[in-house]
Amino acid sequence: MWTNFFKLRVFCYLFVVLMVVVLVVNVTQVEYLDHETLSETFIDSSGQYVSSQATDFSRNAYCGYEHQTLSSQERLEEDALLAASKWKVPDVDLVPFVRSTDPSSSYFVILNSATFFRVGSRLEVLVHVQDFRGKPKKYGGDYLQAKIHSPKLQAGAVGRVVDYQNGFYKVFFTLLWPGRVRVSISLVHPSEGIRVLQRLQEEKPDRVYFKSLFRSGRISETMKCNVCLPGSLPLCNFTDLSTGEPWFCFKPKKLPCSSRINHFKGGYTKGLLTAAESAFFQSGVNIKMPINSSGPDWVTVISRRMKETDDLEVSQGSGIFPSGYFYKNQWRPRRFKMRHFNDPDNITECLQGKMVYLFGDSTIRQWFEYLTAFVPDLVEFNLGSPKNVGPFLAVDQKHNILLRYRCHGPPIRFTSVFSNELHYVANELNRIVGGKNTVVAIAVWSHFSTFPLEVYIRRLRNIRRAVVQLLDRSPKTVVVIRTGNAQELGPEVSLYNSDWYNFQLDTVLRRMFSGVGVYLVDAWEMTLAHHLPHKLHPDEVIVKNQLDMFLSYVCPLET
């Protein structure tokens, strides 16, 4: 009996020792995997852990935009934003190319039958689209851009397009200057192409892919990164702890996640379209092609005596449409009197004693480049930053001016950004004290065009929250938002950065910052209204007008 009892005790001791050994081994393995490694869980915007079960890419558990924890108010707002941005495209099977919209056989006609119009009058234009067989289309969904312009006067303004979903569109213009005014209508994409862009937005959000270099000693590995990554391989979780902004990289095989060195654009996925779909994206055929008129394409506008009580503003939603117009190459906002800073001394006088922060993509980096080139006393410091990436710093010691530029956090399609320079705009805003001598300008849009709108909404929600907190603690801080702008398009660029994608982003941005207490520089209307070709980085004359508007908010005319 005692012999059996002794054997049982020895067995129990051995079992306990074995369990301790197993526990130590497991703990060691977990520590080796690194605390940032993520394989079966992800952190959503609320900091909660959510179990990973899905394997299909379109419903991958790492797609943070599909697994956000939102308050009831945030959910209602997001639903409203998605509804406002929803594009009405007919639910029909893929149609052959010959039945798609043909801009060369489509036409428009000016509806108003008048010998002349007065400044402030409304002009209505009817557009009738036809297919490549010359037959009228019975459904809508095409993306049109419309403007009125007077080349000799260097004047222009955009129009508002209404889709009647039956092949007819009506465009409304407000005639804002006297003279001979011409109407221009363009087909950006046919509805058949819009359906393809919608599919890519939903099914291929990773068609622009990113990479990061991981390095330790002589060992280096380059891994793919994105907001959302397919498959079940172990991931490095670089989700921002303050904002909940998700970002992931595939985990290196030999290195820990903490060895990440940089972030850069990997490239563009090719072969996204079938041969039939490619036909809807042809330069010189159906991408940004003019639609001609079936009669006169111009009207004569005469002046009228303006009274102090006259108001030519046309309300549309939460703002005025159009927000402004070009006249003699100068932008004229319709809400207030804009100053023109044609002399460097005027800019120096306006910014004296101020700290100016520019956050965002390369379109607001243009502001930094313009100011440092135009204002001689504003001297750029060499921080050793990569060209076109930043961060950048310029100082005017004599007039106590500080100008900073920093790019926004991922996704960002720059050549190479050091990991420790990947800062989110919301976090940067939270570090600013603010006050009457603090000016902030933000432009975040172009690098979000390939993702579902939920990704962009989340980013703006975080930025807006930080802006509201900044204005609460320092109400005299000036905060300016630069909208997106139209750009040149070809068959390939259309799949990643189409004006149609950016029009959706623009709609979301305007609604989310309406009533927040920020100022808006309407780069979207400026690029559409100007006579120069559309560019991702607009020409200097347009950038100057953007900065004139920005500086007019900082230093308004005394009334």
KOLMI-838498 format. One record per residue: residue in one letter; y, z negated, x of N, C-alpha, C, O in turn. Coordinates in steps of 0.02 Angstrom, whole numbers, plus 50000, padded with zeros to 5 digits. Each point is the difference from the previous one (the first is absolute). Example, Ala and Ser with C-alpha at 12.3 -4.5 7.8 and 13.67 -1.06 7.14 Angstrom:
A497164961050660500595000049955500605000050045499994996750052 S500545006949930500594999750042500554996349961500554999250025 
REM end
This chain:
M499395000050041500615000049959500635000050043500465003949988 W499564991550064500594999750044500095006450040500555002250015 T498875000850001500025006450037500345005449958500425003850025 N499414996449911500315005049955500744998849992500405004649999 F499794988949995500704998349992500405002050062500565002649994 F499154996350065500345001950063500105007550004500535002350021 K498975001549958500065007350001500555002449952500375004750015 L499684991949927500515002049952500704998750028500455004149990 R499654990250045500654998550029500185005150054500575002250004 V498954999650037500135004950052500195006749969500455003450025 F499214998549922500175006349965500715000049973500365004950005 C499844989449965500674999549972500535000550054500515003549992 Y499374993050066500485000550055500085007150025500555002350012 L498885001149996500025006950023500375004549951500375004650020 F499534994249915500335004049949500764999050003500375004949994 V499854988850015500724998650004500315003350061500545003049996 V499104996650062500265003250061500055007549991500495003150022 L499024999949945500015007249987500605001949957500325005150014 M499834991149933500565001449956500664999550038500455004149988 V499624991050056500614999350040500105006150044500565002650007 V498904999750025500045005850043500225006149961500435003850022 V499284997349919500185005749957500734999649980500355005150001 L499884989049982500704999149980500475001750057500505003449990 V499354994250070500435001450058500025007450014500545002750015 V498895000749981499985007250013500425003749949500385004650019 N499584993649917500395003449948500754998950010500395004749991 V499814989250026500714998650011500265004150058500555002749997 T499054997750056500205003950058500105007349982500485003250022 Q499064999549937500065007049980500625001249958500345005050008 V499814990449947500605000749957500635000050042500465004049989 E499574991350061500594999750043500075006450041500565002250013 Y498885000750006500035006250039500255005849960500345004550026 L499514995549909500215005549958500765000149991500285005149979 D500054989350037500734999649995500234998549929499725002749952 H500784993150043500224997649934500315005549959500074999249939 E500135006450090500325005449962499495004949971500185004349960 T499204995150061499495004849978499854999049926499944994449976 L500005011049989499854999849929499485005349985500095005950016 S499364992049952499495004949983499824999849927499865005249970 E500144988950000499804999649931500544997049954499884999149940 T500714999450087500534997349959500675002950021500065002850055 F500434996749901500685001850019500484995249967499824996749951 I500785002950075500514995549973500475004249958500305004750024 D499774993549912500475003849959500694996950007500114995450039 S500375007249921500704998150008500124992649984500524997350021 S499034999649944500094992949983499684995450051500074993949995 G499575009050055499674995950049499304997949979499664996350037 Q500125006049906499334998449976499485004650032500155005850014 Y499264991749996499465004050026499615003149943499834996649951 V500025009850056499645003649947499375002950030500025003250053 S499434995849914499365002550025499975007550000500265003349954 S499434999650098499935007350006499325002249975499494997750025 Q500515006849926499385002749974500005007550000499485003150010 A501115000049978500035007249991499915003650065500194997450053 T499525008549945499915004250059500345006749991500155003350050 D499974998849889500345006449988500724999550023500344995049985 F499915010250050500674999550030500544999049948500474996150011 S499495007449933500534999649951500044993049968500504998349970 R498964997850038500004993249974499804995150055499684994949987 N500515006750075499824995850056500354993349994500594999749981 A499054994950036500284993349992500584998750047500384995349989 Y499715008850063500554998950045500635003549977500524999450033 C499455004349913500595003349973500424994849964499914998749940 G500564998450096500384994449973500385001649937500124995649959 Y500085010850032500405001849942499584999749936500284999949945 E499064999950062499564999549941499794992949986499684998649949 H500494996850095499764993149993500574995050007499904994550025 Q500695007449953500574995450004499954994749946499765001249944 T500464992850073500074994749951500734999749980500424997650039 L499735004749902500695000449977500134995049944499554998449961 S501074999350036500204995949943500055004549938500005006150006 S500054990949936500055003949939500635004450001499985005749976 Q500574991650051500625003850003499935005850049500235005649986 E499454993250071499905005450049499545005449973500105005950012 R499394991949951499545004949970500365004449949499905006149999 L500524990849960500385003949950500475004950034500065005849979 E500274991950075500465004550035499625005850032500215005749995 E499224992850036499625005350033499755005149949500025006050013 D499744991649930499785004649948500575004449976499915006049988 A500694991150005500585003849978500205005250053500195005649983 L499774992550080500185004650054499505005850003500205005850009 L499174992749984499495005350002500075004749940499905006050006 A500294991149936500105004149941500615004550008499995005849980 A500554991550050500605003950010499905005750050500335005149997 S499204993850050499885005050052499445004849982499885004950036 K499794993949909499435004249981500235007149984500465001049960 W499215003850071500185007049990499555003049947499384999450004 K500915003849946499615002949946499735006850021500365005050002 V499004995150013499655006150017499465001249949499624995349985 P500325010749988499495001249948499304998750025499835001650057 D499774995649900499314998550017499575006249988499655000549950 V500395004150097499615006249994499605001050064500174997250052 D499305006749944499615001550058500415004050051500525002749983 L499234997550079500355003850052500065007249978499515003549988 V501114998850008500135006849976500025004750060500174997950055 P499665008449935500055004950055500735001150020500464998749960 F499645003550101500675000850028500445004549956500594998549992 V499145006849980500415004849962500294996849937500485002649971 R499234991850006500254996749941500464994150017500224996449956 S499925002750108500464994750021500725002649998500125005949990 T500364989550018500715001749993500225004850055499894998850060 D500445006649919500275004950047500764999749996500305002149951 P500034995350101500744999449997500355006849997500545000549972 S499155004750055500335006550001500025003249931500455004049987 S499094994449969500015002849932500294995149949500145001949943 S499964991950078500344995149956500755001350002500255003550043 Y500114993749909500725001249997500354994349965499694995949966 F500985003950042500404995249963500595003649968500195005550021 V500104991349928500575002749965500494994449984499794994549980 I500855006850029500514995149982500115000149925500135005249971 L499804988949997500014999749927500714999949972500135003149948 N500324993550085500684999449973500345006849997500055003550050 S500184998349893500355006449992500754998749998500304999349947 A500005000550112500724998850004500295004550054499675001650049 T500965000449940500345004150050500134996150063499945002650055 F500264991149936500114995650057499864992949978499964998549941 F499964997150108499864992949988500544995950034500325002350048 R499774991749928500474995550031499624994950043499424998449986 V500914999050065499704994850042499804994249955500404997749959 G499004999950050499744994649958499535002449945499654996049969 S500355010750019499555002749948499274999750024499864999450059 R499695001049892499295000250016499755007149995500165003649953 L499434998350095499705006750001499254999249990499684995950033 E500045008249921499284999749986499685006650019500265005449986 V499174994150047499625005850024499284999449976499704994750005 L500035010849970499305000149977499585004050050500175005750018 V499294991250005499555003250048499355001749964499714995749966 H500065010550042499375002249970499545002250056500155004850036 V499294991749972499555001650056499435004649975499774999449943 Q500025005050102499465004749986499505000050058500164997850055 D499245004749932499495000150052500035006750037500445004149988 F499084996950058500015006050042499785006349963500025005550028 R499774993749910499865005849957500615001949960499995005049963 G500554991150044500605001249961499964997149930500425001649958 K499094994250029499934997049934500314993149997499974996250049 P500355002049894500304993449994499484994450006499455000649974 K500744994150060499554994350004500104995649939500544999549972 K498924997350008500014995949939500024992650015500004995949954 Y500035002350109500034992950018500484999050058500195004850034 G500014988949976500504998450051499694996950062499445001650020 G500944993750010499754996550058500245002850067499844997250052 D500555008349947500275002750062500554995350027500344996649961 Y499745003350105500544996150030500565004750019499935004250045 L500644995149920500595004250012500564995850031500064994149986 Q500345009250055500624997050025500585004649978499945006150003 A500614990949976500555003949972500674997450026500094994050009 K500375010750004500664998050021500515005349978499825005749987 I500814992250010500575004649993500384999750066500024994850033 H500295010949986500355000050064500535005550001499955005049963 S500544994050079500535005050013500055000850075500344996050032 P499345009049996499975000750074500685000050033500094996950052 K500405006749919500665000450032500354993250002500394998750045 L499464997249906500304993349997499584994750035500204994250004 Q499215007850021499524995450029499884994149953500014994250018 A499865007749919499914995149946499305000749972499715005449999 G500014989049977499345000249970499834993549965500254994750019 A499325005649930499764994249964499325001649970499845005849988 V499774989050001499325001049974500005000049924500474997649968 G498995004950003499915000149928499394995849980499574998550041 R500414999749896499444996149973499545004649961500215003649954 V499144996450065499505004549970499594996249948499774994550012 V500155008749930499594997249946499425004949987500125005949987 D499274991650016499405004149990499774999349928499854994549977 Y500145011149986499784999949930499255000949993499755000449943 Q499895000050112499275000450001499725006249964499434999949977 N500965005450019499775006149966500195006350039500005005549973 G500174993650090500215005750040500765000850002500265004450035 F500104991549927500735000250000500274993550030499734994649989 Y500815006250048500354994350030500755000849985500265005549999 K500064988949989500725000249992500324996050057499764994650017 V500785008150011500364996850055500714998649977500345004349973 F499884989550040500674997949980500424998850062499804996550046 F500805006549955500474999150054500664997349972500185001349943 T500184994950099500684998149985500455003950047499934999650061 L500545004249911500455004250041500564995650027500414997449962 L499615001850104500424994950030500585002650041500404996050025 W499675010649984500565002950037500185006849970499575003249970 P501054998950037500205006549974499805005750047499914999050060 G500025007049911499835005950040499395003549973499774998549945 R499985006150094499395003649980499404996050023499914998850059 V499674999049893499444995550013499355003649986499905002749946 R499664997450104499375003649995499434995149987500004994350025 V499505008049937499414996049985499415002250044499885006050007 S499774989350021499405001550040499424995649977500064993949995 I499375009349990499394996549979499455002050049499925005950017 S499694989250005499455001450046499354996849975500004994549972 L499465009150039499334997149988499774996850065499895003650049 V500034989949951499754996550060499245000650003499725002050052 H499954996249893499275000749994499825001949928500304997449954 P499235007050037499755001249932499594994149976499774996050040 S500145003449895499624994449973499294999950027499714994650008 E500025011250007499325000350027499974996950070499504996950018 G501045003850020500044996850065500124992549994499754996150040 I500635001949909500124992849989499354996449986499904994450023 R499655008749941499354996949987499624998850064499664994950008 V500395009750039499674999250065500324994250038499654995950029 L501025003749970500344994550034499824993349970499934995050036 Q499995004749899499784993849968499314998050023499874994150013 R499685010849992499324998550022500004997250071499654995150015 L500745008050029500034997650069500284992950003499774995950040 Q500735002749920500314993449999499504994749979500014994450026 E499545007249929499524995249974499374999650044499734994650010 E500045011250014499355000150035500055000050076499534998150033 K501045004149995500075000650072500634996550026500415003250032 P499674990449955500604996650025500004999450076500524998550030 D498905002750002499964999550073500065006750034499795000750058 R500495004449908500035006750030500495000350059499965004650041 V500504990749963500354998750063499684993650029500014994849968 Y499695005850091499654994250027500354997450062500375003650034 F499504990149980500344996550054499484997150048499414999349983 K500814999150077499554997150049500364994550039500624999650001 S498984996150031500274994950044499574999750063499395001049997 L500934997650058499654999150064499874992650010500464995849996 F498915002650018499804993250017499825000050075499635004350023 R500634990850013499875000050072499974993050027500394995649981 S499145003350065499944993850036499715001650069499435002250005 G500974996750046499785001750067499905007550007500455004049984 R498964998050038499845007150008499685003149939499865006049998 I500014989949952499685002449939500535001749948500444996049987 S499515009949984500465002049947499625004049947499545003750016 E500664995449922499715003649944500555001949951500474996249989 T499485009849983500475002349950499665000349932499485003249993 M500804993349958499694999449935500465002649945500614999850006 K499085002549940500375002649942500254994149958499674994949993 C500945006049979500324994749961500325003049937500165005949998 N499924989949951500355002249940500064994149951499744994650011 V500615006849935500044995249945499314999049970499834994649975 C499785010650027499355000149967499515003950044500155005750019 L499294991349997499505003350043499335000449965499804995149968 P499855010550037499375000949965499424996950038500054998350059 G499395000949906499394997850032499934992550003500404996349970 S499105001350067499854992950003500004997350071499734994650013 L500575009150034500054997650069500464994050005500464999449959 P499444996250090500444994250008500725002250012500135005050034 L500344991349938500705001750004500404994550033499824994149997 C500725007750036500514995350022500534999649945500275005149978 N499864988950001500474998949945500684998250028500114994550025 F500365010249970500684998950023500484999149942500605001450006 T499144996249938500434998649941500554995150019499864994850031 D500755006849951500574995650016499974993649959499955000349939 L500074994050095499914993749966500584998249955499914996449950 S500695006050066500594998249960500065004249938500164997449946 T499735009150060500115004649944499355001949964500025002349943 G499414996850090499375002349971499905007550007499545002749970 E500885000750069499925007250009499355001450038499924997650056 P499625006349914499355001050033500025005350054500355005149993 W499284993750060499915005150053499364998350037499884994350020 F499695010849989499354999050030499855005250053500255005649997 C499364992550052499725004650049499254998850005499774994349991 F499865010950023499304998950015499954995750063500375001150048 K499184994149952499944995450056499695003550061499495003449993 P500814995850066499705002850060499314997150013499854994449979 K499745009450054499314997850012499974994650054499574995549998 K500895004850051499964995550057500584995150004499964995150037 L500575006149926500604996050008500174996049937499815002149945 P500554992450062500214996249941500615003349968500335004150030 C499804994149908500565002949963500674998350033500485003849994 S499554990550039500634997850030500215004250060500544998950027 S499045005949994500165004150058500375006449980500075004650041 R500174995949897500365006049978500665000750039500374995250007 I499765010950018500585001350042500555003549961500594998250005 N499235006949954500515004149968499765002849934499444998849978 H500995005149992499875003549937500295007050006500565000850026 F499075004249952500275006850002499675004449947499464998549975 K500895007050009499735004749951499425003750032500065002950054 G499374997049911499405003450026500015007449987499815004050042 G500414997949898500025007049982499955001049925500054995349961 Y499835011050021499965001949929499305002949986499755004250038 T499954993549909499355002749981500075007249976500445001649960 K499135002750066500035007149982499455001649949499574995949985 G500465010149988499495002349954499994996149935499464998749972 L501134999450003500034996049939499915004149937499824997349948 L500315009250055500015004249940499445005150000499765002250052 T500044999549888499555005749992500415006450005500624999849999 A499045005950007500365006450004500425001249937500555002550004 A499174995549938500365001049937500634995649998500525002249976 E499424991550048500584995550000500535002350049500604999249987 S499195003650070500485002250051500485005349973500565000750024 A499215003149927500425005349972500634997349966500495003649992 F499504990049989500584997049966500514997550050500524997449980 F499355003450085500474997750052500105005650051499715000050054 Q500725004749927500145005850043500755000850011500395000649952 S499804999350111500715001250016500195007049979499625004750010 G500984995949962500245006649978499695002249934500155005549976 V499434990349995499675001849936500144994849947500265001649946 N499564992150068500084994849948500194993150027499894995049967 I500405004850093500274993750027500755000850009500225004150041 K500174992049923500745000350003500265007149997500375002350043 M499435001249904500215006949989500515000349943499934996449951 P500585007850055500525000449949499745003349936499575004450002 I500694993349942499895003249935500645003549981500534996949999 N499435009549987500605004049987500214999449927499614997949957 S501015004050029500264999949932499875006849967499955005150033 S500014994749901499925006349963500685002849978500035005149967 G500504991550052500685002249983500464997250053499794999150057 P500834999449925500464997050049499744993250024499734996149961 D500355002650104499794993650028500604995750020499934995450039 W500655006349934500604996350018500454999249939499955003749951 V500504991450054500504998949947500674998650034500034998350059 T500515002649904500674998550025500234993349972499974998949939 V500254996750105500224993349980500744999450016500225001550055 I500164996149896500724999050011500164992649998499634996049971 S500935002250060500204993050005500224997449932500165003849954 R499854989850041500314996849942500404994150026499854997150051 R500675001249912500424994450020499624993649987499814998449944 M500094997950111499634993849994500464994249983500524999150031 K499284997149921500364993949983499644994150033499425000550019 E500944994049989499704994250031499414997449961499554996850027 T500435004649909499464997549958499415004949997499484998249973 D500605007950055499465004949998499414997650042500094997050053 D499325004349923499394997950035499495005649994499765001549946 L500085001550111499535005550000499294997850015499555004150006 E500344989449998499344997650019499515000949942500174998749942 V499235003550076499475000849951499464995050015499705000250054 S500174995449900499514994750012499295002849997499835004049957 Q499764993750091499295001649999499624994050026500034998550059 G499624998149897499634994050021500494994650022500474998349964 S499404999150097500414994550024500585002450043500384995850025 G499715010849983500535002550043500375005849969499945001449941 I500455002050102500395005849979499685006250029499815000150058 F500155005149902499705006350024500475005849986500255000849945 P499875003450106499834998750070500424994550029500554998549975 S499204998350080500374994450029500625002350038500454996150012 G499565010450006500575002750036499935007550009499545003149973 Y500924999850066499975007250012500375001650064500424996150023 F499425009550007500365002350059500595004349979499955003949953 Y500604995350082500595004349991500345000650067500204994950030 K499865011249995500275001350067499614996050052500294997150046 N499075002949945499524996950047500064992450003499734996950046 Q500625000149907500064992849997499684997449937500125002649945 W499474992350063499674997049942500494995849960500384996150028 R499605004849907500444996349955499584996149950499785002749950 P500114990950064499634995949951500414999349936500625000250001 R499034999149943500354999749936500134992849978500344998949950 R499404996350087500104993049982500634997050033500314995549972 F499875006950087500564997050036500305005250048499715005350011 K500864993050017500355004350047499724998950070500054994550027 M499655010750001499694999450066500515001750055500375004949994 R499634991150059500425001350057499665005150047499395000849997 H501005002550045499725004650048500214997750070500594999950017 F498924998250022500114997250066499955005750052499495000950032 N501065002849974500025005850043500194998450072499945004250045 D500294989849966500224997950066499594994050023499894995449960 P499875004550102499604994350024500374993449993499684994849987 D500975005350020500394993749994499944997149930500024993949991 N499915010549958499924997549931499344996149993499984994949966 I499505007650066499354996649996500034993550038499744994949977 T500585005250082500064993850039500394994749962499804994250000 E500745007949967500404995249961499584997149943500054994049985 C499535010249983499594997649944499474995150023499874995049966 L499815006450091499434996050022500204994350047499564996350023 Q501075003049992500214994850048499764993149978500114997949943 G499574998650104499764993249987499374999649959499814994749977 K499855011050013499415000249956499355001250038499995003150052 M499484994349919499325001450022499685004749949499964998449940 V499815007350084499725005149956499265000950017499825001450057 Y499764997649893499285000750008499765006149962500125000749940 L499545003950095499705005949969499244999350004499734999750055 F499945000149887499274999349998499705006049965500265002349948 G499205000450078499645005249964499735005550043499804998950057 D500195007149915499695005750033500515004050040500564997850011 S499245008250010500435004050044500625002749964500475002150033 T499534998049900500595002649965500584995150003500585002049994 I499284991650015500564995350011500134999050074500534997650020 R498985004250021500135000250072500545005250016500374999350048 Q499675005949910500545004950007500684996849997500475002250033 W499604992649926500644996549995500184996750067500575000450023 F498934996450008500124996950065500205005350051500474999050039 E499195006649961500145005450048500695003049988500365001550048 Y499834999349889500665002849985500554995250023500485002150032 L499454991549951500524995250017500094999250075500564999850024 T498894999850013500064999250072500275006350035500294999550053 A499615006349916500265006250029500735001049981500385002950039 F499834994949901500675001449975500514994850021500595001550010 V499184992249997500474994550017499924998350074499494997050019 P500985004950023499924999250072499944992850024499664998750049 D500664996649916499974993050021499334996749983499864994450023 L499745008949936499364997249980499475002350051499755005649997 V500094990050050499575001750057499294997749987499884994149985 E499655010550023499304998349989499714996550061500105002350057 F499554992349931499654996450054499315003050008499665001649951 N500134999250111499335002750013499504994249998499954996150047 L499685003549899499494994849992499315002350025499514996349996 G500475009850031499365002650022499545001949944499395000750009 S500895000249931499595001849942499805007350002500385004150027 P499054997749945499805007149997500515004149962500284997649950 K499835008550072500485004449967499795001249928499415001049985 N501084999049970499915001249928499604994549965499825000849942 V500034993750093499614994649970500414993649994500034997049946 G500275000950109500394993950000499574993950016499425000850018 P500874993249975500654998649970500585002150046499925000550061 F500665000749907500605002150036500574995049987500034996849948 L500415002750101500564995449995500625003250030499975003150053 A500594996349913500655002450025500524994649988499984996449950 V500495003050097500504994749997500695002850017500075004250045 D500434993649919500715001150018500294993150014500204996449954 Q499815001750110500224993250018500744998949984500194994549980 K500215010650029500724999349988500144998249927500434995949986 H499215007349969500134998949928499464995849966499984999349939 N499584997950102499494995349975499565003149945499934997349946 I499795008650070499565003549953499305000150029499905001750058 L499614996549901499305000350020499635004549952500024999049939 L499635006150087499635004849959499274999950022499855001150059 R499704997849894499284999750016499625005049955500185001149942 Y499295001850088499535003949960499294997750016499834998950058 R499775000449889499294998350008499605003749947500195000149941 C499255002950080499585003649952499624995049956499904994350019 H499885008149923499624995649955499274999650023499775003850043 G499874991549928499304998950018499565005449972500225004249961 P499144995850059499545005349979499905000149925500054994949966 P499825011250007499875006450033500645003350026500505000549964 I499475001750099500575003650029499735005250049499594998450044 R500645007849948499715005650036500375001550065500165005850014 F499974989150025500335001050064499485001250054499414998649991 T500825004050066499545001650054499644993950027499395000050007 S500994994850008499694993950026500484994249993500575000350022 V499204994349946500394994049991499594994150027499424999249981 F500874996950063499654994150025499844995349943500394999349953 S499034997550050499774995749945500504994449985500114998349942 N500194998950111500474994649988500675002349973500434995849984 E499665010850009500615002749970499895002449929500445003049970 L498974995650003499855001949930500254994549954499634995349984 H500995005249996500324994949958500115002749930500215005749991 Y499644990249959500135002049931500724998349981500274994950021 V500045009549941500714999349983500134993349965500504996750014 A499055001449940500104993749964500034994050047500424995649991 N499155004450060500024994550048500645000150041500274994750015 E499975011250003500635000550037500594997449958500444996650026 L499565005149910500544997749956500004992449994500534996949996 N498875000150004499964992849995500274996450061500134994049997 R499945009550059500274997050062500765000750006500304997350045 I500005006449908500735001250002500364994549961499824998549943 V500694998650089500394994849966500445003149946500054997349945 G500275008350072500425003449952500714997450000500184995550039 G500235007449918500704998049995500465006149995499765005649999 K500894993249999500475005449988500035005050057500245005649991 N499534992450068500005004550058499315002850015499885002450056 T499684997349896499315002650008499905005949953500134999549940 V499625006050088499875006049961499285002250013499775000350057 V499875001249890499305002150005499915006749964500235000849943 A499435003950089499835006349969499265001250008499714998750053 I499975003749894499275000749998499825007049974500285002449951 A499235000750083499725006449976499254999850012499775000650057 V499854998649891499264999850004499735004749947500024998449940 W499715007450080499735004649950499525005250029499445000649975 S500765003150077499635006050021499274998650019499575004249986 H500294990250044499334998650026499534997449946499424998550014 F500825001149924499584997649945499795005649953499684998849949 S500485007450068499905005649953499275001549987499845002949948 T499704995350097499305001849990499624994849960499435001249980 F500874993050009499644994549969500134999649924500515002549977 P499034994549986500154998549930500634995849994500164996250046 L500195004349899500644996849992499964992450006500504996750016 E498915000449970499944992750004500164997450070500264994550008 V499585009550043500144997950069500764999650011500244995250030 Y500125009749946500735000150007500324994549958500484996850022 I499275002249918500284994849956499924993250033500474995949998 R498955002850032499904993650034500514999150056500304994650008 R499805010750033500474999450056500704998649975500344995750026 L499895008049923500684998949973500064993249967500534997050002 R498935000649968500024993549969500144994650052500404995449989 N499275005150068500114995250054500705000550028500334995050013 I499915011249997500685001050026500514997449950500494996750019 R499415004849918500484997849948500034992449998500544997149993 R498884999650011500004992749999500404997250058500384995249992 A499545007850067500384997750058500745001449992500424996050022 V499765009749948500705001749989500324994949952500554997750011 V499105000849935500264995249951500114993250033500514996749988 Q499025001150054500084993650034500595000250048500364995150006 L499735010650029500565000750046500664999649962500464996650022 L499585006849921500624999949961500124993349967500574998149987 D498894998249999500084993349971500314995250051500444996149983 R499325004250080500264995350049500665002450030500394996050025 S499735010749974500625002750027500245005749955499895005850016 P500444992549929500195005149950500465005450026500045005549971 K500334993250083500485005050024499685005150048500355004450025 T499004994949987499655005050041499995006749963499885000249940 V500255005250097499985006749971499315003050014499805000650058 V499845001349890499335003050006500025007049969500195000749942 V499625004350097500025007049978499305003050005499654999150050 I500165004549899499355003449999500135007550005500385002849960 R499305000550088500035007350006499395002849965499434998150017 T500675006449936499435003149965499675005250045500245001550055 G499205001149922499675005650035500395006449990500515000149966 N499245005350063500345006449992499495005749998499434999250021 A500805006649954499585005949998499925002750071500404998650044 Q499075005349967499885002750066499695006949995499815002349946 E500145001150112499685006650002499254999249987499704995150022 L500025009749942499294999649982499645006450017500275005549994 G499114993750028499545005650011499334998049971499944994649971 P499565009650036499354998449971499704993450025499694996349961 E500405002350103499704993950028500424993849986499744994949978 V500925005650035500444994249988499974997849928500064994049986 S499855010749968499994998249928499454995149984500074996049954 L499385004150083499434995649986500124992950023499644995549979 Y500855003550064500124993350028500694997349983500084993949991 N500415010450003500694997549992500395004249950500605001250009 S499085001049939500325004249949500594996549968500014993949992 D500495010149990500574997349961499754996749935500324995449975 W499135007049999499744997049939499784992950012500144995649960 Y499515003150096499834993150018500634995850008500044994449975 N500445008350062500614996250015500444999049938500374995149996 F499585009549956500354999049936499724994049964500384996249969 Q498975002950034499694994049969500244993750035500184995149967 L499835004950100500244994250037500724998549983500204994249993 D500215011150000500704999149984500094996749931500434995749991 T499165006449962500024997149933499854992650002500344996049968 V499145002150069499804993050006500554995950034500184994649977 L500095008050078500514996350038500624998649957500244994350000 R500005010749964500614999049960499894994749946500434995849987 R498995004449982499864995149947499924992950027500234995249970 M499435004250087499864993450027500624996550026500044993849999 F500465010050025500604996950027500595000349952500564998150019 S499335004249920500525000049951500184992849980499564996149982 G501085002250021500224993449979499894994550051500104994149984 V499695007750077499854994950051500634997850038500014994750029 G500515009549970500604998450037500055003550067500344997850046 V499305007949959500035004050061500375006549984500095001949942 Y500135001550111500345006549993499515005650017499544999050039 L500575006849931499545005650009500375005950032500525002149976 V499195000650077500225006350029499515005349975499425000050020 D500825004549938499565004749965499875006150043500265005449988 A499314993650063499825005650044499615005449964500025005850019 W499634992349928499615004849961500455005349969499895006050009 E500624991849955500455004849969500425003750052500165005949991 M500014990750063500405003450051499645006050029500305005350008 T499064993950008499645005650030499865005649950500005005950018 L499904992249918499885005149949500645003849982499975005949985 A500594990650018500635003249978500325004150056500385004649985 H499474994050077500335003550056499705007050009499435001349981 H500985003250047499775006950008499545001050060499665005150004 L500314990050041499565000750059499274999449980499844996749951 P499715006350088499284999449985499774992850002500274995950038 H499235002549922499734993349999499644998550065499645004250027 K500474989849999499674997850061499824992649993500364996149969 L499085002050062499824992950001500564995950033500184994749975 H500095007950080500584997050032500605004549987500105005050036 P500304993549914500565004449980500485001450057500044996150048 D500335009549947500495001850050500574994950002500094996049954 E500305004450100500504994950014500524999449944500234994449987 V499965011149981500514999649948499764995649942500404996449970 I498965003950015499734995849946499954992850023500154995449962 V499635003550100499954993250027500694996850002500074994049985 K500455009850033500684997350001500214997649931500294994749993 N499555009349955500174998049932499614993849978500274995849964 Q499115003650059499624993949986500344994050031500074994849968 L500145005950094500324994450034500694998649972500214994249998 D500155010949980500644998849967499904995749937500404995549986 M499075005949978499864996149940499794992950018500224995149969 F499365004350082499784993550024500604995750023500064994249980 L500375008850060500594996350025500504998549945500384995250004 S499645009049944500444998649943499774993949961500414996549970 Y498945002050031499764993849970500204994050043500174994749974 V499805006350092500164994550046500764998649999500214994249999 C500185011150000500734999450002500305004249943500275005450013 P499704992349926500245003949943500775000650001500354996050030 L499895009149935500725000949993500284994149960499714997949950 E500864999650072500324994649963500355002949939500375004850005 T499504992349937500305002449938500404994449967500295001149947 
REM end
